[in-house]
Amino acid sequence: MADGKSSFVYVTYVRTSPEELWAAHTTSEFMKKYWFGMNFETDWKAGSPWKLIFPDGRIADTGEIVEFDRPRRIVLKWRNEFRPDLTAEGYARCSIELEPQDGAVKLTISHTIERADSKFVEAVFDGWAGSSKADCRIGGAPRMNFACRRAR
C-alpha cells in the first residue's frame, strides 16, 4: 500500500447464530479441531495477553486483547513468534467482527500492519482463507459465499 501499511479483509457468511460462531473462534475445543491442533490461551479480557500454541508446546503467535465485545467484536494485537522474519515485522492488528444477517452471520476478519509488503500479512491471509473449511462446519450448513481482499 502507498501509505506504508499492509492489510487484508476476509469476509464470509456462515449459517449459524452469532453465539455459536463466537464460541467457534474463542474456545480451545474448536481451535484444536480446526486449527491444526493448536490451542489459544487467554482469559478473553481487554488488556490481557494471549498466545497460540502448537501441539508440541512451541509458541506460534502472541499478543494482547485490545477489545472484547461478546458476541460482536474482538480486536487483537498480534505477532508471529515462530518465524524470525515475521517476528521482526512487529505487531499487527486483527479485528474479528460478527454481524447477524438474514439467518446467517457475516464474519469479517481484517489484519493490518504498519509495514509495506508485509510477509506476515501474506502468511495470515493464506491461513484465514484456508480456515474457511472450518467455518463451513459451524452450524451444520455450508457457507453462503466468500470474499477476500488483499491490499498492499
C-alpha positions in Angstrom: 0.0 0.0 0.0 1.1 3.5 -0.7 0.7 4.6 3.0 3.3 2.1 4.2 0.8 -0.4 5.5 -0.2 -3.9 4.5 -3.7 -5.3 5.1 -6.3 -7.8 4.0 -10.0 -8.3 4.7 -11.7 -11.7 4.8 -15.5 -11.9 4.6 -17.7 -14.9 4.7 -21.3 -15.7 5.7 -22.0 -18.7 7.9 -25.5 -20.1 8.5 -25.4 -20.2 12.3 -26.0 -17.9 15.3 -23.6 -15.2 16.4 -23.2 -17.0 19.7 -22.2 -20.3 18.0 -19.7 -18.6 15.6 -18.3 -16.6 18.6 -17.7 -19.8 20.5 -16.1 -21.3 17.5 -13.5 -18.5 17.5 -13.0 -18.3 21.2 -12.9 -21.9 22.6 -9.9 -24.3 22.8 -12.0 -27.2 21.6 -12.7 -25.6 18.3 -9.2 -24.3 17.8 -7.7 -27.7 18.4 -10.1 -29.3 16.0 -9.8 -26.9 13.1 -6.5 -25.0 13.7 -4.1 -27.9 13.2 -4.3 -29.0 16.9 -3.3 -25.5 18.2 -4.5 -24.1 21.5 -5.4 -20.5 22.2 -4.6 -19.3 25.8 -6.1 -16.2 27.3 -8.8 -15.1 29.7 -10.5 -13.1 27.0 -10.4 -9.7 28.8 -9.3 -6.4 27.3 -5.7 -5.7 28.1 -4.9 -9.4 28.7 -2.1 -11.3 26.9 -2.9 -14.2 24.5 -0.9 -16.9 22.8 -1.5 -19.5 20.2 0.4 -22.7 21.0 1.4 -25.6 18.7 0.5 -29.1 19.8 4.2 -29.7 20.7 4.2 -26.7 23.1 6.0 -24.2 20.9 4.5 -20.7 20.8 3.1 -19.8 17.3 1.8 -16.3 17.9 1.3 -13.9 20.8 -0.3 -10.5 21.5 -2.8 -8.6 23.6 -6.6 -8.5 23.7 -7.3 -4.9 22.7 -11.2 -5.0 22.5 -13.6 -7.8 23.5 -17.3 -7.2 22.9 -19.1 -10.6 23.1 -20.5 -11.8 20.6 -19.8 -9.0 18.2 -16.1 -7.9 18.0 -12.6 -8.9 19.1 -9.5 -6.8 18.3 -6.1 -8.4 18.9 -2.6 -7.1 18.8 -0.9 -10.0 17.0 2.7 -11.0 16.4 4.2 -14.2 14.9 6.7 -15.9 17.2 8.0 -18.9 15.3 9.4 -17.4 12.1 12.1 -14.8 12.8 11.4 -12.9 9.6 7.8 -12.4 10.6 8.6 -11.7 14.3 10.9 -8.9 13.1 8.0 -7.2 11.4 6.4 -6.5 14.8 2.8 -6.4 15.8 -0.3 -6.4 13.5 -3.8 -5.5 14.4 -6.5 -8.2 13.8 -10.2 -7.4 14.0 -12.9 -10.1 14.1 -16.4 -8.9 13.6 -19.7 -10.8 13.6 -22.9 -9.4 12.3 -26.3 -11.2 12.1 -27.8 -11.1 8.6 -30.8 -13.0 7.3 -30.4 -16.3 9.1 -26.6 -16.2 8.9 -23.7 -14.4 10.4 -21.4 -12.1 8.4 -17.8 -12.8 9.6 -15.3 -10.1 8.8 -11.6 -10.6 9.7 -9.1 -7.9 9.0 -5.3 -7.7 9.6 -3.3 -4.5 9.3 0.4 -3.9 10.0 2.4 -0.7 9.8 4.7 -2.1 7.1 4.6 -2.1 3.3 4.7 -5.5 1.6 4.4 -7.4 4.9 5.3 -11.1 4.8 3.3 -11.5 8.0 0.0 -10.3 6.3 0.7 -12.6 3.4 1.1 -15.5 5.8 -2.1 -14.8 7.8 -4.0 -14.2 4.6 -3.3 -17.7 3.5 -4.1 -19.0 7.0 -7.5 -17.4 7.3 -8.5 -18.2 3.7 -7.6 -21.9 4.5 -9.7 -21.8 7.6 -12.9 -21.2 5.6 -13.4 -25.0 5.6 -13.7 -24.9 9.3 -16.3 -22.1 9.0 -18.3 -24.4 6.7 -18.8 -26.9 9.5 -20.2 -24.5 12.0 -23.9 -24.8 12.4 -24.1 -27.9 10.1 -24.7 -25.8 6.9 -22.3 -24.6 4.3 -21.1 -21.1 3.9 -23.3 -18.9 1.7 -20.4 -17.0 0.0 -16.8 -16.0 0.4 -14.8 -12.9 -0.4 -11.3 -11.9 0.4 -9.5 -8.7 -0.4 -5.8 -8.2 0.0 -4.3 -4.7 -0.2 -0.5 -4.0 -0.3 
